[in-house]
Amino acid sequence: INYTWEYCYNKFSFYRDLKLKHKLPNYLDSLERLKDFPIINKKSIKENYSKIKLESLSKKFTLTGGTSGILLGFPTSYYDEYLNIVRTFYYRQLVHNININSHSLYIWGHSHKFGKGFNKLKNHFKVNIKDKILNRKRVSAYDLDNLNIEKIIKYIKKHNIEYLITYGSSLEIILDFLSSNNIFINQPIKVIVTSDNLSKEHFDKFRNFFLNSYIINEYGMAETGIVGFSDKDFKRIEVFYDDFIIEENKSKLIISSLNCTSFPLIRYDSEDLLKNKRNIPLKIIDELIGKKRPILKFKINEKKISSIIFDHILKNIPEIIDFQYSFKNHKF
């Protein structure tokens, strides 16, 4: 942490200003001293974004999630991606015995990465090539009506997929369909979900209708890549503690980076909630509450979709720089 902290205040005026304002030390003599540091968030980074972008010297950017109402093009690099690939390989292959090239189903979104015009064609081509190399079938998470869910279930039953990757909210929609139609998945499938935790009701449905499968919880964010993973108990997440320091502050998960990436985060508010009340560093997150994405039910054809679709629709409108929305009684 001292090596990374020195790198931060030498390279970024954002951290130099924090250091002067809060009289922060050059050197931490214990991890407890981290509590003297202010908590940063998307808002503070956004306010200093032009300087951070310039000083990071990065030509690659990844868009953060829009669920908090603030969208950021976060600086990244091939080194950042390399670190995340190593963590992904370790967690999937060495911990869960998942061959990265095994046949898989990917129920996902991320349309904001596709761009427009030639860039859209180029990015679609790259995605298709990547899916082919990884032996992966990609299905949109944005349109999970009954007809498309039937196609997904038919694909799962017909093909011997080893693992499935999706959002927790998308998995809940599929589980509701299985439960309503009394359909069972018998194949042994390792189901990887992101940090949207399942409700107890849906976890029970998973055990009842995915008869020989188990859930793996992958916790991460666009700004950091994968931070931790679960073993057989999907609620218990083991942190990559060589790469990150995790602490709890007012029930929020606060993260600090231990790598000199394009823009390391020191005491960054993830906006995820957790139940741990232990001292830092947390090597195990006992139960991540995360950010709950509501599932909307439309009157037209009774379609059910995750609210994440609105994040990605709004991200694709270049004139929009910030947005927030709310739901009440299925009204947007």
C-alpha positions as CSV (number, residue, x, y, z in Angstrom):
1,I,0.0,0.0,0.0
2,N,2.9,2.4,0.7
3,Y,4.4,1.7,-2.8
4,T,1.0,2.4,-4.4
5,W,0.3,5.4,-2.3
6,E,3.7,7.0,-3.2
7,Y,2.9,6.3,-6.9
8,C,-0.5,7.9,-6.5
9,Y,0.6,11.2,-5.0
10,N,3.6,11.5,-7.3
11,K,1.7,11.0,-10.5
12,F,-1.8,12.4,-9.8
13,S,-2.6,15.9,-8.7
14,F,-6.0,14.5,-7.4
15,Y,-4.1,12.5,-4.7
16,R,-1.6,15.3,-4.1
17,D,-4.4,17.7,-3.3
18,L,-6.0,15.2,-1.0
19,K,-2.7,14.7,0.7
20,L,-2.2,18.4,1.4
21,K,-5.8,19.0,2.4
22,H,-6.0,16.2,4.8
23,K,-2.4,16.3,6.0
24,L,-1.9,12.6,4.9
25,P,1.5,11.0,5.6
26,N,4.1,9.9,3.0
27,Y,4.2,6.5,4.7
28,L,1.7,4.4,6.5
29,D,3.1,2.6,9.6
30,S,0.0,0.4,9.9
31,L,-3.2,-0.4,7.9
32,E,-5.2,1.4,10.6
33,R,-3.8,4.7,9.2
34,L,-5.9,4.2,6.1
35,K,-8.8,5.3,8.2
36,D,-7.3,8.8,8.3
37,F,-7.7,9.0,4.5
38,P,-10.9,10.5,3.0
39,I,-13.3,8.2,1.2
40,I,-13.4,9.0,-2.5
41,N,-16.3,8.2,-4.9
42,K,-17.5,8.6,-8.5
43,K,-18.5,12.1,-7.8
44,S,-15.1,13.3,-6.6
45,I,-13.4,11.5,-9.5
46,K,-15.8,13.1,-12.0
47,E,-15.1,16.5,-10.6
48,N,-11.4,16.0,-11.3
49,Y,-11.9,13.8,-14.4
50,S,-10.1,16.0,-17.0
51,K,-6.9,16.1,-14.9
52,I,-7.1,12.4,-14.0
53,K,-7.6,11.5,-17.7
54,L,-4.6,13.6,-18.8
55,E,-2.2,12.4,-16.0
56,S,-3.1,8.7,-16.4
57,L,-1.6,8.8,-19.9
58,S,-4.2,6.2,-20.8
59,K,-5.6,5.8,-24.2
60,K,-8.1,3.0,-23.1
61,F,-11.2,3.7,-21.1
62,T,-13.9,1.4,-19.7
63,L,-17.4,2.7,-18.8
64,T,-18.4,2.2,-15.2
65,G,-21.9,1.0,-14.3
66,G,-24.7,3.6,-14.3
67,T,-26.8,2.2,-11.5
68,S,-25.6,5.0,-9.1
69,G,-26.6,7.6,-11.7
70,I,-23.0,8.6,-12.5
71,L,-21.3,7.2,-15.5
72,L,-17.5,7.4,-15.9
73,G,-15.0,6.5,-18.6
74,F,-12.5,5.0,-16.3
75,P,-8.8,4.9,-17.4
76,T,-7.4,1.5,-18.1
77,S,-4.6,-0.2,-19.9
78,Y,-3.3,-3.6,-21.2
79,Y,-1.6,-4.0,-17.8
80,D,-4.9,-3.6,-16.0
81,E,-6.5,-6.1,-18.3
82,Y,-3.6,-8.5,-17.9
83,L,-4.0,-8.4,-14.1
84,N,-7.8,-9.1,-14.4
85,I,-7.2,-12.0,-16.9
86,V,-4.8,-13.6,-14.4
87,R,-7.3,-13.3,-11.6
88,T,-10.1,-14.7,-13.9
89,F,-8.0,-17.6,-14.9
90,Y,-7.0,-18.4,-11.3
91,Y,-10.6,-18.1,-10.0
92,R,-12.3,-20.1,-12.7
93,Q,-9.8,-22.7,-13.6
94,L,-7.7,-23.4,-10.5
95,V,-10.5,-22.9,-7.9
96,H,-13.6,-24.0,-9.7
97,N,-12.0,-26.3,-12.3
98,I,-13.6,-24.5,-15.2
99,N,-11.7,-24.8,-18.5
100,I,-11.8,-21.3,-20.0
101,N,-12.4,-22.8,-23.5
102,S,-15.2,-25.1,-22.3
103,H,-18.6,-24.6,-23.9
104,S,-20.4,-21.8,-22.1
105,L,-23.5,-19.6,-22.3
106,Y,-23.1,-15.8,-21.8
107,I,-26.4,-13.9,-20.9
108,W,-25.0,-10.4,-20.9
109,G,-25.3,-6.8,-22.0
110,H,-22.6,-4.2,-22.3
111,S,-24.0,-2.7,-25.5
112,H,-22.2,0.6,-24.6
113,K,-18.9,-0.9,-25.8
114,F,-20.1,-1.3,-29.3
115,G,-20.0,2.3,-30.5
116,K,-21.4,3.6,-33.8
117,G,-20.7,3.3,-37.5
118,F,-17.4,1.6,-38.3
119,N,-16.5,1.3,-34.6
120,K,-19.7,-0.6,-34.0
121,L,-18.9,-3.1,-36.8
122,K,-15.4,-3.5,-35.6
123,N,-16.4,-4.1,-32.0
124,H,-19.1,-6.5,-33.0
125,F,-16.5,-8.4,-35.1
126,K,-14.1,-8.5,-32.1
127,V,-16.8,-9.8,-29.8
128,N,-17.9,-12.5,-32.3
129,I,-14.3,-13.6,-32.7
130,K,-13.7,-13.7,-28.9
131,D,-16.9,-15.7,-28.4
132,K,-15.8,-18.2,-31.1
133,I,-12.3,-18.6,-29.6
134,L,-13.8,-19.1,-26.1
135,N,-16.4,-21.5,-27.4
136,R,-19.1,-19.2,-26.0
137,K,-22.8,-18.6,-27.0
138,R,-23.8,-15.0,-26.3
139,V,-27.5,-14.1,-25.5
140,S,-28.8,-10.6,-24.8
141,A,-29.8,-10.0,-21.1
142,Y,-32.0,-7.1,-22.2
143,D,-34.9,-9.0,-23.7
144,L,-35.9,-12.0,-21.5
145,D,-39.5,-12.5,-22.5
146,N,-41.0,-16.0,-22.3
147,L,-40.1,-16.8,-25.9
148,N,-36.4,-16.0,-25.5
149,I,-36.2,-17.8,-22.1
150,E,-37.7,-20.9,-23.8
151,K,-34.9,-20.6,-26.4
152,I,-32.3,-20.3,-23.7
153,I,-33.6,-23.3,-21.8
154,K,-33.8,-25.3,-25.1
155,Y,-30.1,-24.4,-25.8
156,I,-29.0,-25.4,-22.3
157,K,-30.8,-28.8,-22.5
158,K,-29.5,-29.5,-26.1
159,H,-25.9,-28.5,-25.5
160,N,-23.5,-29.8,-22.9
161,I,-22.4,-26.4,-21.4
162,E,-20.0,-26.4,-18.5
163,Y,-20.7,-23.0,-17.2
164,L,-23.2,-20.1,-17.5
165,I,-22.4,-16.4,-16.9
166,T,-25.1,-13.8,-16.2
167,Y,-26.4,-11.0,-13.9
168,G,-28.1,-12.1,-10.7
169,S,-31.2,-10.2,-11.8
170,S,-31.3,-12.1,-15.2
171,L,-31.0,-15.4,-13.4
172,E,-33.9,-14.5,-11.2
173,I,-36.1,-14.0,-14.3
174,I,-35.1,-17.4,-15.7
175,L,-35.7,-19.1,-12.3
176,D,-39.2,-17.6,-12.1
177,F,-40.0,-19.0,-15.5
178,L,-38.7,-22.5,-14.6
179,S,-40.7,-22.4,-11.4
180,S,-43.9,-21.3,-13.1
181,N,-43.6,-23.9,-15.8
182,N,-42.2,-26.7,-13.6
183,I,-39.2,-27.2,-15.8
184,F,-36.0,-28.7,-14.4
185,I,-32.3,-28.4,-15.6
186,N,-30.6,-31.7,-14.9
187,Q,-27.1,-31.0,-16.4
188,P,-24.3,-30.1,-13.9
189,I,-23.7,-26.4,-14.7
190,K,-21.5,-24.0,-12.8
191,V,-23.5,-20.7,-12.8
192,I,-21.4,-17.6,-12.4
193,V,-23.3,-14.5,-11.3
194,T,-22.1,-11.0,-10.8
195,S,-22.4,-9.1,-7.5
196,D,-26.3,-8.9,-7.7
197,N,-27.1,-11.3,-4.9
198,L,-30.0,-13.6,-5.2
199,S,-32.9,-13.4,-2.7
200,K,-33.5,-16.4,-0.5
201,E,-36.6,-17.2,-2.5
202,H,-34.7,-17.3,-5.7
203,F,-31.8,-19.3,-4.2
204,D,-34.4,-21.9,-3.1
205,K,-35.7,-21.9,-6.6
206,F,-32.2,-22.4,-8.0
207,R,-31.7,-25.5,-5.8
208,N,-35.1,-26.9,-6.7
209,F,-34.8,-26.4,-10.5
210,F,-31.1,-26.5,-11.3
211,L,-30.8,-29.9,-9.8
212,N,-27.1,-30.7,-10.2
213,S,-25.6,-27.2,-10.4
214,Y,-24.1,-24.6,-8.1
215,I,-23.7,-20.9,-8.0
216,I,-20.4,-19.0,-8.1
217,N,-20.5,-15.3,-7.1
218,E,-18.0,-13.2,-9.0
219,Y,-17.5,-9.8,-7.3
220,G,-16.0,-7.0,-9.2
221,M,-16.5,-3.7,-10.9
222,A,-15.5,-1.9,-14.1
223,E,-13.0,0.3,-12.2
224,T,-11.1,-2.7,-10.7
225,G,-11.9,-5.9,-12.6
226,I,-12.6,-9.0,-10.4
227,V,-12.1,-8.3,-6.7
228,G,-13.2,-11.7,-5.2
229,F,-15.0,-14.9,-5.8
230,S,-17.0,-17.4,-3.9
231,D,-16.4,-21.2,-3.4
232,K,-19.3,-23.6,-3.0
233,D,-21.1,-21.1,-0.7
234,F,-22.0,-18.3,-3.1
235,K,-22.5,-15.8,-0.3
236,R,-18.9,-16.2,1.0
237,I,-16.5,-14.2,-1.2
238,E,-12.8,-14.6,-0.9
239,V,-11.0,-11.4,-1.8
240,F,-7.8,-11.2,-3.9
241,Y,-6.0,-9.7,-1.0
242,D,-2.7,-9.5,-2.8
243,D,-4.4,-7.0,-5.1
244,F,-6.9,-5.2,-2.9
245,I,-7.5,-4.0,0.6
246,I,-11.2,-4.2,1.6
247,E,-12.7,-2.5,4.6
248,E,-16.2,-1.8,5.9
249,N,-17.4,1.7,6.6
250,K,-21.0,2.4,7.6
251,S,-22.0,-0.9,6.0
252,K,-20.4,0.1,2.7
253,L,-17.6,-1.8,1.0
254,I,-14.5,0.5,0.7
255,I,-11.7,-0.7,-1.6
256,S,-8.0,0.3,-2.1
257,S,-5.8,-1.0,-4.8
258,L,-2.4,-2.5,-4.3
259,N,-1.3,-2.3,-7.9
260,C,0.1,0.7,-9.8
261,T,-2.6,0.6,-12.5
262,S,-3.7,3.4,-14.8
263,F,-5.5,5.1,-11.8
264,P,-5.3,3.2,-8.5
265,L,-8.1,3.7,-6.1
266,I,-7.4,4.5,-2.5
267,R,-10.4,4.2,-0.2
268,Y,-12.9,4.1,-3.0
269,D,-16.7,3.8,-2.2
270,S,-17.9,0.9,-4.2
271,E,-21.5,1.7,-3.3
272,D,-22.0,-1.9,-2.5
273,L,-23.4,-2.9,0.9
274,L,-22.0,-5.7,3.1
275,K,-22.7,-7.2,6.5
276,N,-19.1,-7.5,7.7
277,K,-18.1,-5.5,10.8
278,R,-14.5,-6.7,11.2
279,N,-11.3,-4.7,11.1
280,I,-9.4,-4.2,7.9
281,P,-8.3,-5.9,5.8
282,L,-11.2,-8.2,5.0
283,K,-10.0,-11.3,3.3
284,I,-13.5,-12.9,3.4
285,I,-16.7,-11.0,2.7
286,D,-19.3,-13.1,4.6
287,E,-22.3,-11.7,2.8
288,L,-22.4,-9.1,0.1
289,I,-25.7,-7.3,-0.2
290,G,-24.6,-5.4,-3.3
291,K,-26.9,-3.2,-5.4
292,K,-30.3,-4.7,-5.9
293,R,-31.5,-4.1,-9.5
294,P,-35.3,-4.1,-9.7
295,I,-37.0,-6.3,-12.3
296,L,-39.7,-4.6,-14.3
297,K,-42.8,-6.2,-15.5
298,F,-44.4,-4.6,-18.6
299,K,-48.1,-4.8,-19.5
300,I,-47.2,-5.3,-23.2
301,N,-46.9,-9.1,-23.6
302,E,-46.1,-9.3,-19.9
303,K,-42.4,-8.9,-20.6
304,K,-40.0,-9.0,-17.7
305,I,-36.6,-7.2,-18.0
306,S,-33.9,-6.1,-15.6
307,S,-33.7,-2.3,-15.0
308,I,-30.1,-2.6,-16.3
309,I,-31.4,-2.1,-19.8
310,F,-32.1,1.6,-19.0
311,D,-28.5,2.1,-17.9
312,H,-27.3,0.9,-21.3
313,I,-29.9,2.7,-23.4
314,L,-29.0,6.0,-21.7
315,K,-25.2,5.3,-21.9
316,N,-25.6,5.2,-25.7
317,I,-27.0,8.7,-25.9
318,P,-23.8,10.9,-26.2
319,E,-25.6,14.1,-25.1
320,I,-26.4,12.6,-21.7
321,I,-23.5,13.0,-19.2
322,D,-25.4,12.1,-16.0
323,F,-28.7,10.4,-15.2
324,Q,-30.9,9.1,-12.4
325,Y,-34.2,7.3,-12.4
326,S,-36.6,5.7,-10.0
327,F,-39.4,3.0,-10.0
328,K,-42.6,2.9,-8.1
329,N,-45.3,0.2,-8.5
330,H,-43.6,-0.9,-11.8
331,K,-43.8,2.7,-13.1
332,F,-40.6,4.3,-14.5
